[in-house]
Amino acid sequence: MATTDTISVPEIHCGHCKASIEGALQPVAGVTSAEVDVESTSVTVTYDESVVTRDTLVSTIEEQGYEVPR
């Protein structure tokens, strides 16, 4: 079953941030879509909870060098 979650990433501020985060999340198994909104500094991810967890998504964002408040 698909879940859509919005993850706050306050350090997002430009197109490079958008490309970096979307590029890291989209190939993750179970992720259907990942869209960064630079203006709201958030990432909206649709994913299959039976394949990938929110913690994995957060870790993937953090591996790109962005801090995710928990």
Contact map, one row per residue, 1 for C-alpha under 8 A:
1110000000000000000000000000000000000000000000011100000000000000000000
1111000000000000000000000000000000000000000001111000000000000000000000
1111100000000000000000000000000000000000000001111000000000000000000000
0111110000000000000000000000000000000000000111100000000000000000000000
0011111000000000000000000000000000000000000111000000000000000000000000
0001111100000000000000000000000000000000011110000000000000000000000000
0000111110000000000000000000000000000000011110000000000001000000000100
0000011111000000000000000000000000000000111000000000000000000000000110
0000001111110000000000000000000000000000111000000000000000000000011110
0000000111110000000000000000000000000000110000000000000000000000001100
0000000011111000000000000000000000000000100000000000000000000000011000
0000000011111100110000000000000000000100110000000000000000000000010000
0000000000111110100000000000000000000110100000000000000000000000000000
0000000000011111110000000000000000000100000000000000000000000000000000
0000000000001111111000000000000000000100000000000000000000000000000000
0000000000000111111100000000000000000000000000000000000000000000000000
0000000000011111111110000000000000000000000000000000000000000000000000
0000000000010111111111000000000000111100000000000000000000000000000000
0000000000000011111111100000000000000000000000000000000000000000000000
0000000000000001111111110000000000000000000000000000000000000001000000
0000000000000000111111111000000000010000000000000000000000001001000000
0000000000000000011111111100000001110000000000000000000000000000000000
0000000000000000001111111110000000000000000000000000000000000000000000
0000000000000000000111111111000000000000000000000000000000011001000000
0000000000000000000011111111001001000000000000000000000010011000000000
0000000000000000000001111111001111000000000000000000000000000000000000
0000000000000000000000111111101000000000000000000000000000000000000000
0000000000000000000000011111111000000000000000000000000000000000000000
0000000000000000000000000011111000000000000000000011000000000000000000
0000000000000000000000000001111100000000000000111111000000000000000000
0000000000000000000000001111111111000000000011110001000000000000000000
0000000000000000000000000100011111000000000011110000000000000000000000
0000000000000000000000000100001111100000000011100000000000000000000000
0000000000000000000001001100001111110000001111000000000000000000000000
0000000000000000010001000000000011111000001110000000000000000000000000
0000000000000000010011000000000001111100111100000000000000000000000000
0000000000000000010000000000000000111111111100000000000000000000000000
0000000000011110010000000000000000011111110000000000000000000000000000
0000000000001000000000000000000000001111100000000000000000000000000000
0000000000000000000000000000000000001111110000000000000000000000000000
0000000111111000000000000000000000011111111000000000000000000000000000
0000011111010000000000000000000000011101111100000000000000000000000000
0000011110000000000000000000000001111000111110000000000000000000000000
0001111000000000000000000000000001111000011111000000000000000000000000
0001111000000000000000000000001111100000001111100000000000000000000000
0111100000000000000000000000001111000000000111110000000000000000000000
0111000000000000000000000000011110000000000011111001000000000000000000
1110000000000000000000000000011100000000000001111111000000000000000000
1110000000000000000000000000010000000000000000111111110000000000000000
1000000000000000000000000000010000000000000000011111100000000000000000
0000000000000000000000000000110000000000000000011111100000000000000000
0000000000000000000000000000111000000000000000111111110110000000000000
0000000000000000000000000000000000000000000000001111111110000000000000
0000000000000000000000000000000000000000000000001001111111000000000000
0000000000000000000000000000000000000000000000000000111111100000000000
0000000000000000000000000000000000000000000000000001111111110000000000
0000000000000000000000001000000000000000000000000001111111111000000000
0000001000000000000000000000000000000000000000000000011111111100000100
0000000000000000000000000000000000000000000000000000001111111110000000
0000000000000000000000011000000000000000000000000000000111111111000000
0000000000000000000010011000000000000000000000000000000011111111111100
0000000000000000000000000000000000000000000000000000000001111111111100
0000000000000000000000000000000000000000000000000000000000111111110000
0000000000000000000110010000000000000000000000000000000000011111110000
0000000000000000000000000000000000000000000000000000000000001111111000
0000000010110000000000000000000000000000000000000000000000001111111100
0000000011100000000000000000000000000000000000000000000000001100111110
0000001111000000000000000000000000000000000000000000000001001100011111
0000000110000000000000000000000000000000000000000000000000000000001111
0000000000000000000000000000000000000000000000000000000000000000000111
